[in-house]
Amino acid sequence: MRISYNKLWKLLIDKNMKRKDLQEKANISSASIAKLGKGDNITTDVLLKICDALDCTLEDIMETIKD
């Protein structure tokens, strides 16, 4: 089982935002954005910053996928 952040990327498109915009608005590092892009592990602190910046919940930006 793995985590997918496809919902996050779709949400950014809906909000007409780029990854750089998210980085600045959520005050997260470019390394965190890169990890999200690769589907790597990311801390819950970063995920909560993203949710706060986008006014959404964790369920709105990520999902689990069976391999």
C-alpha positions as a LaTeX table, in Angstrom:
\begin{tabular}{lrrr}
\hline
Residue & $x$ (\AA) & $y$ (\AA) & $z$ (\AA) \\
\hline
Met1 & 0.00 & 0.00 & 0.00 \\
Arg2 & 1.25 & 3.49 & $-0.78$ \\
Ile3 & 0.22 & 7.12 & $-0.48$ \\
Ser4 & $-0.81$ & 9.12 & $-3.55$ \\
Tyr5 & $-0.86$ & 12.92 & $-3.64$ \\
Asn6 & $-2.73$ & 13.13 & $-6.97$ \\
Lys7 & $-5.63$ & 14.79 & $-5.16$ \\
Leu8 & $-3.27$ & 17.59 & $-4.10$ \\
Trp9 & $-2.12$ & 18.22 & $-7.67$ \\
Lys10 & $-5.74$ & 18.27 & $-8.91$ \\
Leu11 & $-6.65$ & 20.70 & $-6.13$ \\
Leu12 & $-3.81$ & 23.00 & $-7.15$ \\
Ile13 & $-5.08$ & 22.96 & $-10.74$ \\
Asp14 & $-8.59$ & 23.78 & $-9.53$ \\
Lys15 & $-7.22$ & 26.69 & $-7.51$ \\
Asn16 & $-5.04$ & 27.81 & $-10.44$ \\
Met17 & $-1.89$ & 27.43 & $-8.35$ \\
Lys18 & 1.57 & 26.12 & $-9.17$ \\
Arg19 & 3.80 & 24.08 & $-6.91$ \\
Lys20 & 5.88 & 27.19 & $-6.24$ \\
Asp21 & 2.73 & 29.04 & $-5.13$ \\
Leu22 & 1.95 & 26.23 & $-2.71$ \\
Gln23 & 5.50 & 26.27 & $-1.39$ \\
Glu24 & 5.28 & 29.97 & $-0.61$ \\
Lys25 & 1.73 & 29.98 & 0.75 \\
Ala26 & 2.28 & 26.95 & 3.01 \\
Asn27 & 5.82 & 28.04 & 3.93 \\
Ile28 & 7.35 & 24.66 & 3.12 \\
Ser29 & 10.68 & 23.80 & 1.51 \\
Ser30 & 11.31 & 22.94 & $-2.12$ \\
Ala31 & 12.58 & 19.57 & $-0.84$ \\
Ser32 & 9.14 & 18.87 & 0.62 \\
Ile33 & 7.50 & 19.73 & $-2.70$ \\
Ala34 & 9.94 & 17.38 & $-4.46$ \\
Lys35 & 9.12 & 14.57 & $-2.00$ \\
Leu36 & 5.41 & 15.09 & $-2.61$ \\
Gly37 & 6.02 & 14.94 & $-6.36$ \\
Lys38 & 7.80 & 11.60 & $-5.99$ \\
Gly39 & 5.23 & 10.22 & $-3.56$ \\
Asp40 & 7.88 & 9.92 & $-0.85$ \\
Asn41 & 7.21 & 10.04 & 2.88 \\
Ile42 & 6.51 & 13.50 & 4.26 \\
Thr43 & 5.91 & 14.64 & 7.82 \\
Thr44 & 2.43 & 15.30 & 9.10 \\
Asp45 & 3.56 & 18.82 & 10.00 \\
Val46 & 4.10 & 19.59 & 6.32 \\
Leu47 & 0.79 & 18.01 & 5.36 \\
Leu48 & $-1.03$ & 20.10 & 7.96 \\
Lys49 & 0.67 & 23.28 & 6.70 \\
Ile50 & $-0.59$ & 22.45 & 3.21 \\
Cys51 & $-4.11$ & 21.81 & 4.49 \\
Asp52 & $-4.07$ & 25.08 & 6.40 \\
Ala53 & $-2.82$ & 27.02 & 3.36 \\
Leu54 & $-5.40$ & 25.46 & 1.03 \\
Asp55 & $-8.23$ & 25.40 & 3.59 \\
Cys56 & $-8.81$ & 21.67 & 3.16 \\
Thr57 & $-8.44$ & 18.36 & 5.02 \\
Leu58 & $-5.93$ & 15.54 & 4.65 \\
Glu59 & $-8.52$ & 13.52 & 2.75 \\
Asp60 & $-8.65$ & 16.30 & 0.15 \\
Ile61 & $-4.94$ & 16.05 & $-0.69$ \\
Met62 & $-3.97$ & 12.40 & $-0.30$ \\
Glu63 & $-5.25$ & 8.86 & $-0.58$ \\
Thr64 & $-3.97$ & 5.34 & $-0.06$ \\
Ile65 & $-3.59$ & 3.05 & $-3.04$ \\
Lys66 & $-3.14$ & $-0.72$ & $-2.94$ \\
Asp67 & $-0.15$ & $-1.96$ & $-4.91$ \\
\hline
\end{tabular}
